[in-house]
Amino acid sequence: MLSNSLIETKKIAADFSGSLKGGEVVAFEGEIGAGKTTFIQGLVEALGAEGLARSPTFTVMNVYPTGREPVKQIVHIDAYRLRTPEDIFNLGLEEWIGRPDTVVLVEWPRMVGEAEIRTDRTVRILAGEDSDSREIEIE
């Protein structure tokens, strides 16, 4: 899918949110500045969380309650600064993965190497030909 603006990226994310029922782990791939956080903001908003989702680059993990069913909370992890499998599991991630009322979003999943995080879906965001366009692939 092609997005030509932040608004279009958030719309694509909102459309994708309809496929999430809880229990999923979604991996996000793309270079710095590709639009992963913008997509996640649209996704988190569409799932009912209040307030603007922020990239947890320094906090590593944010939890957003939605107050809705079936997805009651969204766990957003930015693994960019993590280096070992122990780093990610020290966050308590295993408590969130697979919970039927939770969706886990992981930016930079490759950074945790051999942690072998189970992912159900992958969103790849690639820079387009101009500064505003993005190619968004969802598997």
LUMDRENVO-535370 format. One record per residue: residue number from 1; residue in three letters; x, y, z of N, C-alpha, C in turn. Coordinates in steps of 0.2 Angstrom, whole numbers, plus 5000, padded with zeros to 4 digits. Example, Ala and Ser with C-alpha at 12.3 -4.5 7.8 and 13.67 -1.06 7.14 Angstrom:
site resi: 1; resn: ALA; nxx: 5066; nyy: 4972; nzz: 5039; caxx: 5062; cayy: 4978; cazz: 5039; cxx: 5066; cyy: 4984; czz: 5039 $
site resi: 2; resn: SER; nxx: 5064; nyy: 4989; nzz: 5035; caxx: 5068; cayy: 4995; cazz: 5036; cxx: 5064; cyy: 5000; czz: 5039 $
END
This chain:
site resi: 1; resn: MET; nxx: 5004; nyy: 4994; nzz: 5000; caxx: 5000; cayy: 5000; cazz: 5000; cxx: 5004; cyy: 5006; czz: 5000 $
site resi: 2; resn: LEU; nxx: 5002; nyy: 5011; nzz: 4997; caxx: 5006; cayy: 5017; cazz: 4996; cxx: 5003; cyy: 5023; czz: 5001 $
site resi: 3; resn: SER; nxx: 5006; nyy: 5026; nzz: 5005; caxx: 5004; cayy: 5032; cazz: 5009; cxx: 5008; cyy: 5038; czz: 5007 $
site resi: 4; resn: ASN; nxx: 5004; nyy: 5043; nzz: 5006; caxx: 5007; cayy: 5050; cazz: 5004; cxx: 5007; cyy: 5055; czz: 5009 $
site resi: 5; resn: SER; nxx: 5005; nyy: 5053; nzz: 5015; caxx: 5005; cayy: 5058; cazz: 5021; cxx: 5004; cyy: 5054; czz: 5027 $
site resi: 6; resn: LEU; nxx: 5005; nyy: 5058; nzz: 5033; caxx: 5004; cayy: 5055; cazz: 5040; cxx: 4997; cyy: 5053; czz: 5041 $
site resi: 7; resn: ILE; nxx: 4992; nyy: 5057; nzz: 5038; caxx: 4985; cayy: 5055; cazz: 5039; cxx: 4984; cyy: 5049; czz: 5035 $
site resi: 8; resn: GLU; nxx: 4986; nyy: 5048; nzz: 5029; caxx: 4985; cayy: 5041; cazz: 5026; cxx: 4988; cyy: 5035; czz: 5029 $
site resi: 9; resn: THR; nxx: 4994; nyy: 5036; nzz: 5032; caxx: 4998; cayy: 5031; cazz: 5036; cxx: 4993; cyy: 5029; czz: 5042 $
site resi: 10; resn: LYS; nxx: 4991; nyy: 5034; nzz: 5045; caxx: 4986; cayy: 5032; cazz: 5051; cxx: 4980; cyy: 5029; czz: 5049 $
site resi: 11; resn: LYS; nxx: 4977; nyy: 5031; nzz: 5043; caxx: 4971; cayy: 5028; cazz: 5040; cxx: 4972; cyy: 5020; czz: 5039 $
site resi: 12; resn: ILE; nxx: 4978; nyy: 5019; nzz: 5036; caxx: 4980; cayy: 5012; cazz: 5034; cxx: 4981; cyy: 5008; czz: 5041 $
site resi: 13; resn: ALA; nxx: 4983; nyy: 5011; nzz: 5046; caxx: 4984; cayy: 5008; cazz: 5052; cxx: 4977; cyy: 5007; czz: 5055 $
site resi: 14; resn: ALA; nxx: 4973; nyy: 5011; nzz: 5055; caxx: 4966; cayy: 5011; cazz: 5058; cxx: 4962; cyy: 5005; czz: 5054 $
site resi: 15; resn: ASP; nxx: 4963; nyy: 5004; nzz: 5048; caxx: 4960; cayy: 4999; cazz: 5044; cxx: 4963; cyy: 4992; czz: 5046 $
site resi: 16; resn: PHE; nxx: 4970; nyy: 4992; nzz: 5047; caxx: 4973; cayy: 4986; cazz: 5050; cxx: 4971; cyy: 4984; czz: 5057 $
site resi: 17; resn: SER; nxx: 4969; nyy: 4989; nzz: 5061; caxx: 4967; cayy: 4987; cazz: 5068; cxx: 4961; cyy: 4983; czz: 5068 $
site resi: 18; resn: GLY; nxx: 4957; nyy: 4983; nzz: 5063; caxx: 4951; cayy: 4979; cazz: 5062; cxx: 4952; cyy: 4972; czz: 5062 $
site resi: 19; resn: SER; nxx: 4958; nyy: 4970; nzz: 5060; caxx: 4960; cayy: 4963; cazz: 5060; cxx: 4963; cyy: 4960; czz: 5066 $
site resi: 20; resn: LEU; nxx: 4964; nyy: 4964; nzz: 5071; caxx: 4967; cayy: 4962; cazz: 5077; cxx: 4962; cyy: 4961; czz: 5082 $
site resi: 21; resn: LYS; nxx: 4962; nyy: 4955; nzz: 5085; caxx: 4957; cayy: 4952; cazz: 5090; cxx: 4959; cyy: 4951; czz: 5097 $
site resi: 22; resn: GLY; nxx: 4966; nyy: 4952; nzz: 5098; caxx: 4969; cayy: 4951; cazz: 5104; cxx: 4973; cyy: 4945; czz: 5104 $
site resi: 23; resn: GLY; nxx: 4979; nyy: 4945; nzz: 5107; caxx: 4983; cayy: 4939; cazz: 5108; cxx: 4989; cyy: 4939; czz: 5102 $
site resi: 24; resn: GLU; nxx: 4989; nyy: 4944; nzz: 5098; caxx: 4993; cayy: 4945; cazz: 5092; cxx: 5000; cyy: 4948; czz: 5095 $
site resi: 25; resn: VAL; nxx: 5005; nyy: 4947; nzz: 5091; caxx: 5012; cayy: 4950; cazz: 5092; cxx: 5013; cyy: 4953; czz: 5085 $
site resi: 26; resn: VAL; nxx: 5014; nyy: 4959; nzz: 5084; caxx: 5015; cayy: 4962; cazz: 5078; cxx: 5022; cyy: 4965; czz: 5078 $
site resi: 27; resn: ALA; nxx: 5026; nyy: 4963; nzz: 5073; caxx: 5033; cayy: 4966; cazz: 5072; cxx: 5033; cyy: 4972; czz: 5067 $
site resi: 28; resn: PHE; nxx: 5036; nyy: 4977; nzz: 5069; caxx: 5037; cayy: 4983; cazz: 5064; cxx: 5044; cyy: 4984; czz: 5062 $
site resi: 29; resn: GLU; nxx: 5045; nyy: 4984; nzz: 5055; caxx: 5052; cayy: 4985; cazz: 5052; cxx: 5052; cyy: 4991; czz: 5048 $
site resi: 30; resn: GLY; nxx: 5057; nyy: 4994; nzz: 5048; caxx: 5058; cayy: 5000; cazz: 5044; cxx: 5064; cyy: 5004; czz: 5047 $
site resi: 31; resn: GLU; nxx: 5067; nyy: 5008; nzz: 5043; caxx: 5073; cayy: 5012; cazz: 5045; cxx: 5070; cyy: 5018; czz: 5050 $
site resi: 32; resn: ILE; nxx: 5075; nyy: 5021; nzz: 5053; caxx: 5073; cayy: 5027; cazz: 5058; cxx: 5070; cyy: 5032; czz: 5053 $
site resi: 33; resn: GLY; nxx: 5064; nyy: 5035; nzz: 5056; caxx: 5061; cayy: 5040; cazz: 5052; cxx: 5056; cyy: 5037; czz: 5047 $
site resi: 34; resn: ALA; nxx: 5055; nyy: 5031; nzz: 5046; caxx: 5051; cayy: 5028; cazz: 5041; cxx: 5044; cyy: 5029; czz: 5042 $
site resi: 35; resn: GLY; nxx: 5042; nyy: 5029; nzz: 5048; caxx: 5035; cayy: 5030; cazz: 5050; cxx: 5032; cyy: 5025; czz: 5054 $
site resi: 36; resn: LYS; nxx: 5036; nyy: 5021; nzz: 5057; caxx: 5033; cayy: 5016; cazz: 5062; cxx: 5029; cyy: 5019; czz: 5067 $
site resi: 37; resn: THR; nxx: 5032; nyy: 5024; nzz: 5071; caxx: 5028; cayy: 5027; cazz: 5076; cxx: 5022; cyy: 5030; czz: 5074 $
site resi: 38; resn: THR; nxx: 5022; nyy: 5033; nzz: 5068; caxx: 5015; cayy: 5036; cazz: 5065; cxx: 5010; cyy: 5031; czz: 5064 $
site resi: 39; resn: PHE; nxx: 5012; nyy: 5025; nzz: 5061; caxx: 5008; cayy: 5019; cazz: 5060; cxx: 5005; cyy: 5017; czz: 5067 $
site resi: 40; resn: ILE; nxx: 5010; nyy: 5016; nzz: 5072; caxx: 5007; cayy: 5014; cazz: 5078; cxx: 5003; cyy: 5019; czz: 5082 $
site resi: 41; resn: GLN; nxx: 5004; nyy: 5025; nzz: 5081; caxx: 4999; cayy: 5030; cazz: 5084; cxx: 4992; cyy: 5029; czz: 5081 $
site resi: 42; resn: GLY; nxx: 4992; nyy: 5028; nzz: 5074; caxx: 4985; cayy: 5027; cazz: 5071; cxx: 4982; cyy: 5020; czz: 5074 $
site resi: 43; resn: LEU; nxx: 4986; nyy: 5015; nzz: 5075; caxx: 4984; cayy: 5009; cazz: 5077; cxx: 4981; cyy: 5009; czz: 5084 $
site resi: 44; resn: VAL; nxx: 4985; nyy: 5012; nzz: 5088; caxx: 4983; cayy: 5013; cazz: 5095; cxx: 4977; cyy: 5017; czz: 5096 $
site resi: 45; resn: GLU; nxx: 4976; nyy: 5023; nzz: 5093; caxx: 4970; cayy: 5027; cazz: 5093; cxx: 4964; cyy: 5023; czz: 5090 $
site resi: 46; resn: ALA; nxx: 4965; nyy: 5019; nzz: 5085; caxx: 4959; cayy: 5015; cazz: 5082; cxx: 4957; cyy: 5010; czz: 5087 $
site resi: 47; resn: LEU; nxx: 4962; nyy: 5007; nzz: 5091; caxx: 4960; cayy: 5002; cazz: 5096; cxx: 4957; cyy: 5005; czz: 5102 $
site resi: 48; resn: GLY; nxx: 4957; nyy: 5011; nzz: 5103; caxx: 4953; cayy: 5015; cazz: 5108; cxx: 4957; cyy: 5017; czz: 5114 $
site resi: 49; resn: ALA; nxx: 4964; nyy: 5017; nzz: 5113; caxx: 4968; cayy: 5020; cazz: 5119; cxx: 4968; cyy: 5028; czz: 5118 $
site resi: 50; resn: GLU; nxx: 4967; nyy: 5031; nzz: 5124; caxx: 4967; cayy: 5039; cazz: 5124; cxx: 4974; cyy: 5041; czz: 5124 $
site resi: 51; resn: GLY; nxx: 4975; nyy: 5047; nzz: 5121; caxx: 4982; cayy: 5051; cazz: 5121; cxx: 4986; cyy: 5048; czz: 5115 $
site resi: 52; resn: LEU; nxx: 4991; nyy: 5052; nzz: 5114; caxx: 4995; cayy: 5050; cazz: 5108; cxx: 5001; cyy: 5045; czz: 5110 $
site resi: 53; resn: ALA; nxx: 5001; nyy: 5040; nzz: 5107; caxx: 5006; cayy: 5035; cazz: 5108; cxx: 5013; cyy: 5038; czz: 5106 $
site resi: 54; resn: ARG; nxx: 5018; nyy: 5037; nzz: 5111; caxx: 5024; cayy: 5039; cazz: 5110; cxx: 5029; cyy: 5033; czz: 5109 $
site resi: 55; resn: SER; nxx: 5034; nyy: 5034; nzz: 5105; caxx: 5039; cayy: 5029; cazz: 5104; cxx: 5043; cyy: 5028; czz: 5111 $
site resi: 56; resn: PRO; nxx: 5043; nyy: 5022; nzz: 5113; caxx: 5046; cayy: 5020; cazz: 5119; cxx: 5054; cyy: 5019; czz: 5119 $
site resi: 57; resn: THR; nxx: 5057; nyy: 5024; nzz: 5115; caxx: 5064; cayy: 5023; cazz: 5114; cxx: 5068; cyy: 5023; czz: 5120 $
site resi: 58; resn: PHE; nxx: 5067; nyy: 5027; nzz: 5125; caxx: 5071; cayy: 5027; cazz: 5131; cxx: 5067; cyy: 5023; czz: 5137 $
site resi: 59; resn: THR; nxx: 5061; nyy: 5023; nzz: 5137; caxx: 5057; cayy: 5019; cazz: 5142; cxx: 5057; cyy: 5011; czz: 5140 $
site resi: 60; resn: VAL; nxx: 5058; nyy: 5010; nzz: 5134; caxx: 5058; cayy: 5003; cazz: 5130; cxx: 5051; cyy: 5000; czz: 5130 $
site resi: 61; resn: MET; nxx: 5047; nyy: 5001; nzz: 5135; caxx: 5040; cayy: 4998; cazz: 5134; cxx: 5035; cyy: 5003; czz: 5137 $
site resi: 62; resn: ASN; nxx: 5029; nyy: 5004; nzz: 5133; caxx: 5024; cayy: 5007; cazz: 5135; cxx: 5018; cyy: 5003; czz: 5135 $
site resi: 63; resn: VAL; nxx: 5013; nyy: 5004; nzz: 5140; caxx: 5007; cayy: 5000; cazz: 5140; cxx: 5001; cyy: 5005; czz: 5139 $
site resi: 64; resn: TYR; nxx: 4997; nyy: 5004; nzz: 5134; caxx: 4991; cayy: 5008; cazz: 5133; cxx: 4984; cyy: 5004; czz: 5135 $
site resi: 65; resn: PRO; nxx: 4981; nyy: 5006; nzz: 5140; caxx: 4974; cayy: 5003; cazz: 5141; cxx: 4969; cyy: 5006; czz: 5136 $
site resi: 66; resn: THR; nxx: 4965; nyy: 5002; nzz: 5133; caxx: 4960; cayy: 5004; cazz: 5128; cxx: 4953; cyy: 5005; czz: 5131 $
site resi: 67; resn: GLY; nxx: 4951; nyy: 5001; nzz: 5137; caxx: 4945; cayy: 5002; cazz: 5139; cxx: 4939; cyy: 4998; czz: 5135 $
site resi: 68; resn: ARG; nxx: 4942; nyy: 4994; nzz: 5130; caxx: 4937; cayy: 4991; cazz: 5125; cxx: 4938; cyy: 4984; czz: 5125 $
site resi: 69; resn: GLU; nxx: 4934; nyy: 4980; nzz: 5122; caxx: 4934; cayy: 4973; cazz: 5121; cxx: 4935; cyy: 4972; czz: 5114 $
site resi: 70; resn: PRO; nxx: 4938; nyy: 4967; nzz: 5111; caxx: 4942; cayy: 4962; cazz: 5114; cxx: 4949; cyy: 4964; czz: 5116 $
site resi: 71; resn: VAL; nxx: 4952; nyy: 4969; nzz: 5113; caxx: 4958; cayy: 4971; cazz: 5115; cxx: 4958; cyy: 4977; czz: 5121 $
site resi: 72; resn: LYS; nxx: 4960; nyy: 4974; nzz: 5127; caxx: 4960; cayy: 4979; cazz: 5133; cxx: 4966; cyy: 4983; czz: 5134 $
site resi: 73; resn: GLN; nxx: 4972; nyy: 4980; nzz: 5131; caxx: 4978; cayy: 4984; cazz: 5132; cxx: 4982; cyy: 4983; czz: 5126 $
site resi: 74; resn: ILE; nxx: 4987; nyy: 4988; nzz: 5125; caxx: 4992; cayy: 4987; cazz: 5119; cxx: 4998; cyy: 4988; czz: 5123 $
site resi: 75; resn: VAL; nxx: 5003; nyy: 4984; nzz: 5121; caxx: 5010; cayy: 4984; cazz: 5124; cxx: 5014; cyy: 4986; czz: 5118 $
site resi: 76; resn: HIS; nxx: 5018; nyy: 4992; nzz: 5119; caxx: 5022; cayy: 4994; cazz: 5113; cxx: 5029; cyy: 4994; czz: 5115 $
site resi: 77; resn: ILE; nxx: 5033; nyy: 4990; nzz: 5112; caxx: 5040; cayy: 4989; cazz: 5114; cxx: 5045; cyy: 4992; czz: 5108 $
site resi: 78; resn: ASP; nxx: 5050; nyy: 4996; nzz: 5110; caxx: 5055; cayy: 4998; cazz: 5105; cxx: 5061; cyy: 4995; czz: 5107 $
site resi: 79; resn: ALA; nxx: 5063; nyy: 4990; nzz: 5103; caxx: 5069; cayy: 4986; cazz: 5105; cxx: 5075; cyy: 4988; czz: 5102 $
site resi: 80; resn: TYR; nxx: 5076; nyy: 4994; nzz: 5100; caxx: 5081; cayy: 4997; cazz: 5096; cxx: 5088; cyy: 4997; czz: 5101 $
site resi: 81; resn: ARG; nxx: 5087; nyy: 4998; nzz: 5107; caxx: 5093; cayy: 4999; cazz: 5112; cxx: 5094; cyy: 4992; czz: 5115 $
site resi: 82; resn: LEU; nxx: 5090; nyy: 4987; nzz: 5114; caxx: 5091; cayy: 4980; cazz: 5117; cxx: 5096; cyy: 4976; czz: 5113 $
site resi: 83; resn: ARG; nxx: 5100; nyy: 4972; nzz: 5117; caxx: 5105; cayy: 4969; cazz: 5113; cxx: 5105; cyy: 4961; czz: 5114 $
site resi: 84; resn: THR; nxx: 5102; nyy: 4959; nzz: 5119; caxx: 5102; cayy: 4952; cazz: 5121; cxx: 5095; cyy: 4949; czz: 5122 $
site resi: 85; resn: PRO; nxx: 5094; nyy: 4943; nzz: 5121; caxx: 5087; cayy: 4940; cazz: 5123; cxx: 5085; cyy: 4942; czz: 5130 $
site resi: 86; resn: GLU; nxx: 5090; nyy: 4942; nzz: 5135; caxx: 5089; cayy: 4943; cazz: 5142; cxx: 5086; cyy: 4950; czz: 5143 $
site resi: 87; resn: ASP; nxx: 5088; nyy: 4955; nzz: 5139; caxx: 5086; cayy: 4962; cazz: 5139; cxx: 5078; cyy: 4962; czz: 5138 $
site resi: 88; resn: ILE; nxx: 5076; nyy: 4959; nzz: 5133; caxx: 5069; cayy: 4959; cazz: 5131; cxx: 5065; cyy: 4955; czz: 5137 $
site resi: 89; resn: PHE; nxx: 5067; nyy: 4950; nzz: 5139; caxx: 5063; cayy: 4946; cazz: 5144; cxx: 5063; cyy: 4949; czz: 5151 $
site resi: 90; resn: ASN; nxx: 5069; nyy: 4953; nzz: 5152; caxx: 5069; cayy: 4957; cazz: 5158; cxx: 5063; cyy: 4962; czz: 5159 $
site resi: 91; resn: LEU; nxx: 5060; nyy: 4963; nzz: 5153; caxx: 5055; cayy: 4968; cazz: 5153; cxx: 5048; cyy: 4965; czz: 5156 $
site resi: 92; resn: GLY; nxx: 5048; nyy: 4958; nzz: 5156; caxx: 5042; cayy: 4954; cazz: 5158; cxx: 5038; cyy: 4953; czz: 5152 $
site resi: 93; resn: LEU; nxx: 5041; nyy: 4953; nzz: 5146; caxx: 5037; cayy: 4952; cazz: 5140; cxx: 5033; cyy: 4946; czz: 5140 $
site resi: 94; resn: GLU; nxx: 5036; nyy: 4941; nzz: 5142; caxx: 5032; cayy: 4934; cazz: 5142; cxx: 5026; cyy: 4934; czz: 5146 $
site resi: 95; resn: GLU; nxx: 5025; nyy: 4939; nzz: 5150; caxx: 5018; cayy: 4940; cazz: 5154; cxx: 5013; cyy: 4943; czz: 5149 $
site resi: 96; resn: TRP; nxx: 5015; nyy: 4946; nzz: 5144; caxx: 5010; cayy: 4949; cazz: 5139; cxx: 5009; cyy: 4945; czz: 5133 $
site resi: 97; resn: ILE; nxx: 5014; nyy: 4942; nzz: 5130; caxx: 5013; cayy: 4938; cazz: 5124; cxx: 5008; cyy: 4933; czz: 5125 $
site resi: 98; resn: GLY; nxx: 5003; nyy: 4933; nzz: 5120; caxx: 4998; cayy: 4927; cazz: 5120; cxx: 4992; cyy: 4929; czz: 5124 $
site resi: 99; resn: ARG; nxx: 4992; nyy: 4934; nzz: 5128; caxx: 4986; cayy: 4936; cazz: 5132; cxx: 4980; cyy: 4938; czz: 5127 $
site resi: 100; resn: PRO; nxx: 4975; nyy: 4935; nzz: 5128; caxx: 4969; cayy: 4936; cazz: 5123; cxx: 4966; cyy: 4943; czz: 5123 $
site resi: 101; resn: ASP; nxx: 4968; nyy: 4947; nzz: 5128; caxx: 4965; cayy: 4953; cazz: 5128; cxx: 4971; cyy: 4959; czz: 5127 $
site resi: 102; resn: THR; nxx: 4976; nyy: 4957; nzz: 5124; caxx: 4982; cayy: 4961; cazz: 5123; cxx: 4985; cyy: 4960; czz: 5116 $
site resi: 103; resn: VAL; nxx: 4987; nyy: 4966; nzz: 5113; caxx: 4991; cayy: 4966; cazz: 5107; cxx: 4998; cyy: 4969; czz: 5109 $
site resi: 104; resn: VAL; nxx: 5003; nyy: 4965; nzz: 5106; caxx: 5010; cayy: 4967; cazz: 5108; cxx: 5013; cyy: 4970; czz: 5101 $
site resi: 105; resn: LEU; nxx: 5015; nyy: 4976; nzz: 5101; caxx: 5018; cayy: 4979; cazz: 5095; cxx: 5026; cyy: 4980; czz: 5097 $
site resi: 106; resn: VAL; nxx: 5030; nyy: 4977; nzz: 5092; caxx: 5037; cayy: 4977; cazz: 5093; cxx: 5041; cyy: 4980; czz: 5088 $
site resi: 107; resn: GLU; nxx: 5044; nyy: 4986; nzz: 5089; caxx: 5048; cayy: 4990; cazz: 5084; cxx: 5055; cyy: 4987; czz: 5085 $
site resi: 108; resn: TRP; nxx: 5058; nyy: 4986; nzz: 5079; caxx: 5065; cayy: 4984; cazz: 5079; cxx: 5066; cyy: 4977; czz: 5082 $
site resi: 109; resn: PRO; nxx: 5062; nyy: 4972; nzz: 5080; caxx: 5062; cayy: 4965; cazz: 5083; cxx: 5069; cyy: 4962; czz: 5081 $
site resi: 110; resn: ARG; nxx: 5073; nyy: 4963; nzz: 5076; caxx: 5079; cayy: 4960; cazz: 5075; cxx: 5084; cyy: 4962; czz: 5080 $
site resi: 111; resn: MET; nxx: 5083; nyy: 4967; nzz: 5084; caxx: 5088; cayy: 4970; cazz: 5088; cxx: 5089; cyy: 4965; czz: 5094 $
site resi: 112; resn: VAL; nxx: 5084; nyy: 4961; nzz: 5095; caxx: 5085; cayy: 4956; cazz: 5101; cxx: 5087; cyy: 4949; czz: 5099 $
site resi: 113; resn: GLY; nxx: 5090; nyy: 4949; nzz: 5093; caxx: 5093; cayy: 4943; cazz: 5091; cxx: 5089; cyy: 4936; czz: 5092 $
site resi: 114; resn: GLU; nxx: 5092; nyy: 4932; nzz: 5096; caxx: 5090; cayy: 4926; cazz: 5097; cxx: 5084; cyy: 4925; czz: 5102 $
site resi: 115; resn: ALA; nxx: 5081; nyy: 4930; nzz: 5104; caxx: 5076; cayy: 4930; cazz: 5109; cxx: 5070; cyy: 4926; czz: 5106 $
site resi: 116; resn: GLU; nxx: 5069; nyy: 4925; nzz: 5099; caxx: 5064; cayy: 4921; cazz: 5096; cxx: 5057; cyy: 4923; czz: 5099 $
site resi: 117; resn: ILE; nxx: 5056; nyy: 4930; nzz: 5098; caxx: 5049; cayy: 4932; cazz: 5099; cxx: 5044; cyy: 4930; czz: 5094 $
site resi: 118; resn: ARG; nxx: 5039; nyy: 4926; nzz: 5096; caxx: 5034; cayy: 4924; cazz: 5091; cxx: 5030; cyy: 4930; czz: 5088 $
site resi: 119; resn: THR; nxx: 5030; nyy: 4931; nzz: 5082; caxx: 5026; cayy: 4936; cazz: 5079; cxx: 5021; cyy: 4933; czz: 5074 $
site resi: 120; resn: ASP; nxx: 5015; nyy: 4936; nzz: 5074; caxx: 5009; cayy: 4934; cazz: 5070; cxx: 5009; cyy: 4938; czz: 5064 $
site resi: 121; resn: ARG; nxx: 5011; nyy: 4944; nzz: 5064; caxx: 5010; cayy: 4949; cazz: 5059; cxx: 5016; cyy: 4953; czz: 5058 $
site resi: 122; resn: THR; nxx: 5018; nyy: 4956; nzz: 5052; caxx: 5024; cayy: 4960; cazz: 5051; cxx: 5021; cyy: 4966; czz: 5047 $
site resi: 123; resn: VAL; nxx: 5023; nyy: 4972; nzz: 5049; caxx: 5022; cayy: 4978; cazz: 5046; cxx: 5029; cyy: 4981; czz: 5044 $
site resi: 124; resn: ARG; nxx: 5030; nyy: 4982; nzz: 5037; caxx: 5036; cayy: 4985; cazz: 5035; cxx: 5034; cyy: 4991; czz: 5032 $
site resi: 125; resn: ILE; nxx: 5038; nyy: 4996; nzz: 5034; caxx: 5037; cayy: 5003; cazz: 5031; cxx: 5044; cyy: 5005; czz: 5028 $
site resi: 126; resn: LEU; nxx: 5043; nyy: 5007; nzz: 5021; caxx: 5049; cayy: 5009; cazz: 5017; cxx: 5048; cyy: 5016; czz: 5015 $
site resi: 127; resn: ALA; nxx: 5053; nyy: 5020; nzz: 5015; caxx: 5053; cayy: 5027; cazz: 5012; cxx: 5051; cyy: 5026; czz: 5005 $
site resi: 128; resn: GLY; nxx: 5047; nyy: 5031; nzz: 5002; caxx: 5045; cayy: 5031; cazz: 4995; cxx: 5050; cyy: 5036; czz: 4992 $
site resi: 129; resn: GLU; nxx: 5048; nyy: 5038; nzz: 4986; caxx: 5052; cayy: 5042; cazz: 4981; cxx: 5052; cyy: 5049; czz: 4983 $
site resi: 130; resn: ASP; nxx: 5047; nyy: 5052; nzz: 4987; caxx: 5048; cayy: 5058; cazz: 4990; cxx: 5048; cyy: 5058; czz: 4998 $
site resi: 131; resn: SER; nxx: 5049; nyy: 5064; nzz: 5001; caxx: 5049; cayy: 5064; cazz: 5008; cxx: 5043; cyy: 5062; czz: 5012 $
site resi: 132; resn: ASP; nxx: 5037; nyy: 5062; nzz: 5008; caxx: 5031; cayy: 5061; cazz: 5012; cxx: 5028; cyy: 5054; czz: 5010 $
site resi: 133; resn: SER; nxx: 5030; nyy: 5051; nzz: 5005; caxx: 5027; cayy: 5044; cazz: 5003; cxx: 5031; cyy: 5038; czz: 5007 $
site resi: 134; resn: ARG; nxx: 5027; nyy: 5033; nzz: 5008; caxx: 5029; cayy: 5027; cazz: 5011; cxx: 5026; cyy: 5021; czz: 5008 $
site resi: 135; resn: GLU; nxx: 5029; nyy: 5016; nzz: 5007; caxx: 5027; cayy: 5010; cazz: 5005; cxx: 5026; cyy: 5005; czz: 5011 $
site resi: 136; resn: ILE; nxx: 5019; nyy: 5003; nzz: 5012; caxx: 5018; cayy: 4999; cazz: 5018; cxx: 5016; cyy: 4992; czz: 5016 $
site resi: 137; resn: GLU; nxx: 5019; nyy: 4988; nzz: 5019; caxx: 5018; cayy: 4981; cazz: 5018; cxx: 5016; cyy: 4977; czz: 5024 $
site resi: 138; resn: ILE; nxx: 5010; nyy: 4974; nzz: 5024; caxx: 5007; cayy: 4970; cazz: 5030; cxx: 5007; cyy: 4963; czz: 5028 $
site resi: 139; resn: GLU; nxx: 5010; nyy: 4959; nzz: 5032; caxx: 5010; cayy: 4952; cazz: 5031; cxx: 5006; cyy: 4948; czz: 5037 $
END
